[in-house]
Amino acid sequence: MAKQDPMLEMAVDILKQASLDPETRMQYEAREKALKDIASIRGDGKREGKLEIAKKMINKGMALELIAEMTELPFEEVEALKNKLT
């Protein structure tokens, strides 16, 4: 049942964490922090990749609207990137 309801699953996880002994809880929290840090780094890497692709598209003279659509970057950001490059 917990696997079907995200809120219930989260509550079960919190209950499991609270019932751990202090050392195990510390290890659990350290692991959770590491997983969040890794996810953040991956997100930053994806963003950097999108910006590099956008720069190449701008240099090829492609339409800013198309660049924003294809890279999923906000139009204003693509426009600012173009202004920065020129």
Contacts in CASP RR format, 6 or more apart in sequence:
PFRMAT RR
TARGET T0000
AUTHOR 0000-0000-0000
METHOD contacts of the structure
MODEL  1
MAKQDPMLEMAVDILKQASLDPETRMQYEAREKALKDIASIRGDGKREGK
LEIAKKMINKGMALELIAEMTELPFEEVEALKNKLT
1 8 0 8 1.000
2 8 0 8 1.000
2 9 0 8 1.000
2 11 0 8 1.000
2 12 0 8 1.000
3 9 0 8 1.000
17 25 0 8 1.000
17 28 0 8 1.000
17 29 0 8 1.000
18 25 0 8 1.000
20 28 0 8 1.000
50 71 0 8 1.000
50 72 0 8 1.000
50 73 0 8 1.000
51 71 0 8 1.000
51 73 0 8 1.000
51 81 0 8 1.000
53 70 0 8 1.000
53 71 0 8 1.000
54 67 0 8 1.000
54 71 0 8 1.000
54 73 0 8 1.000
54 78 0 8 1.000
54 81 0 8 1.000
55 81 0 8 1.000
55 85 0 8 1.000
57 66 0 8 1.000
57 67 0 8 1.000
57 70 0 8 1.000
57 71 0 8 1.000
58 64 0 8 1.000
58 67 0 8 1.000
58 78 0 8 1.000
58 81 0 8 1.000
58 82 0 8 1.000
58 85 0 8 1.000
59 85 0 8 1.000
64 75 0 8 1.000
64 78 0 8 1.000
64 79 0 8 1.000
64 82 0 8 1.000
65 75 0 8 1.000
67 73 0 8 1.000
67 78 0 8 1.000
68 74 0 8 1.000
68 75 0 8 1.000
68 77 0 8 1.000
68 78 0 8 1.000
71 78 0 8 1.000
END
